C-alpha cells in the first residue's frame, strides 16, 4: 500500500485588506472588544496579554504600553498573573495613534459600564464584562467568529491574526529588528520569514486603504474614525 504523505500544516491568516474590513466592522458595531482586536492585529499581542492588560500598564501621556501580565484559564479558574519573560521579549512598546485612540474609546465604554452597574467588580483590567469581571476566553473566541461572518472575512484562529501584524510592519518598512521586538520573536529568523512572505506593492496599497479608513482622522469626541 502506498504510504500517505504528511502534509505540513500552514496557518491561515488574513490579508491587510481583510484586517481592515474586520476592524471597520467591529468599530461600526461599537463592539466593546474593538480595542482588543486593534491590540491583537496592530501590536501582535497574544489573547492572554490583551485580556490581562491593566490600565496601570498604559501611559497615555507617553503613548506607551507595558506588557507584563496575562489572563489564563487554569481548570475552573481564571488566573491573572505576571507574564513569563523570554529572551528578546519587550516589556514596553510604543503605541501608534490609532491604538491610543482605540484604548481611549475603551476607557469611555468602561466608565459608562461602571456607572450603569449597581455592583461593579473593580479589577483595573482594561477588558471586562459589564460588571467589571474578567472576560472568559471562550466568549472571546465566539465573538471573534461571529464578527468574522458579519465582516465577510474568512474565519481563522485569533492567534493566527498575529501574522497580519507582521505584514503591516513589513509594509511600513519597519526595520526587522524593531519588528522582532514588537512581535516578541525569540529569533530574527522568525521575523524574516514574515517579511519574505509579503508582496510589498500589494500590501502597501492595502495598508494605505487601512490607514484611510482607520488612522487618518478623529471624531470630534476623540474617537478613531473608520
N, C-alpha and C positions, 0 to 999 in steps of 0.2 A: 504494500500500500504506500502511496506517496506520502511523504511527511509534510504536514501542514506548516507553512511558513508563519513565523511570528511577525505580526505587523507592529511596527513601532507606533505607539500612541502619541499623536501630536495634538497638543491642547488647542482647542478652538479659541478664537479671540475676535475682537471687533476691529473694524477699520476706524479711522478717526471720524469719518462721517457717521458711522453707527453710534459712536460715543456721543457725538453732538446731538443726534436725534434723541438718544436716551435722556441726556441731561435737559434738553429742551422740553421734553415731555414732563419730566418729574418736576421741573421748576414751574411750568404752566399749571400743573396739578396741585401746586402748593404742598408738595409732599414734605412731611416733617423730616424725612431722611435725605432730602435733596443735598444738604451739605455733606452727608456721609458719602453719597455717591461721588461728589466732587473730590473729596479727600482720597477715595479709592482710585478714581480714574486719573486725577491730575497730580497726586502726590505719591501714588503707588503704595498707599498704606494698606496693611492687612486688616481683615474684618476685626480681629481681636484688638488691634491697636486703635482702630476707629472708635469702637464701642467701649473701650476702656479709657478714652480720652477725657480729661478733666478740663474745666475752664481755667484752672490754675496752670495748665500746660500751654495756654495760648497767650501770647503777648501781642495785643492788637497794636500797641504803640510802635513796637519794633517790627511788626508783621513777621513773627517767628512762631514756630510750634515746637514743643518738646515732646518727643515720642518715648515715653518711659514706662507706660502702663498698658495692660491688656485685660480684656474680659474674656474668660473662658468658662465653658460648661464642664464641670467635673462631676459626673454622676448626676445627682439630683440638685446640685448647687451651681449657681453662677459665681465664679471666683474672680474678684478684681485684684490683680497682683502686678508687681513690677515686672517689666519685660526682661527676659534674659538677654544680655548683651553678647554680641558676637564680634569677632574681629572685623573691622571695616564698617561697623554699624555707626549711624549718625544719630546723636541724641537731639540736636537742634537743627531744624530746617527752615529756610526762608519760605514765606507764604506769598504766592502770586496774588495779585489784587483780586482776581476772581474768587480765589479760595477764601480770602479775608471777607469779601462781601457775602459769600455763602454762609460763613460762620456767624457773621453779624445777623443775618436773617434767622439763623437757627436760634441765636440768643433771644431775639424778639419773640419767636414762636414759643420758646420755653417759658419766657416771662409771662406770656399770656396764659399758658397752660397752668403755671403755678398759681396765678391769680384766680383762675377758674376752679381750682381743685380745693376741696374742703380739707383734705388730709394729704398734703404734699410730703413725699419722702425725699428729703434733701440729701443728695449724694455728691454734688458737684460734677456729675457726669454730663457731658455735652449732649449725648443722645440718650433719651429716657422715654418711658411710656408717659401717658397723660397724667399719671400720678407721681412721676418722678423716679420710678424704679428702673433698674437696668433692663435693657431690651433683650428678649430671648432670641438667640441666633437663628433658630428655626423660623421665626417670624420674619426675620430679615430676608432669608432665602426665598420665602413665599412672596414677599413684597417685591423682591427683585424680579422673580419670574413673571409676576403679574404686570409689572411695568415694561418688561421686555415685549410682551404681547401687545400692550397698548401703544408702545412706541414704534412697533413694526420692525424690531431688530431681532436677530436670531438669539435664541436662548443659549447662554453659556453659563459657566460657573462664575460666581462673584470673584473667586480667586483669580480666574483667568483674565479679568479686566486689567490686571497689573501689566500685562504685555502691551496693552494700549498705551499705558503711561510711557513706556519705553519708546514707542513710536512717536509720541508727542515730543518727547525730549530730543529725539534724533532729528525730527523735522525742524525743530527750533535751533539746530546746530549747537546744542549744549555739549560741552566737552565731555567725552566718555567718562573721565574721572569724576566729574561733577554728577553725571547721571548715575554713576555707580554708587555715590553717596545717597542720592535721593531714593534710588531703588533698593539701597542697602544690600547690594550683592557682595558676597564674600570674595569673589574673584572678578577681575576685569574681563576675563574671557566670557563670562555670563552676559555682561553688558554688551560686549561686542557682537554677540550672537543676535541680540535685538537690533543693533544698529545695521548689521548686514542684511537684515530682512526687510528694511524699509525702502520702498520705491520712492526716492526723495521728492521728485516733482509731483507725483500723485498725492503724496502725503502732505506736502507743503500746501497744495491747493486745498485739500480737505481741512488742514489746520487753519487756513485763512477763513474758511467758512465757519469753523468752530469759533474763532475769535470774533467774527462779525456778529454771531448770534449771542455769544456769552460774555465777552470780555471788554468790549469797546465802550459801552455806555453804562450809565447807572440811572436808576429811577430817582425821582426827587426825594424819596424816603431813604435812599442809600442802598437799596437792594439792587443786585445784579440784574441786568436786562437780558432776556432771551429773545 
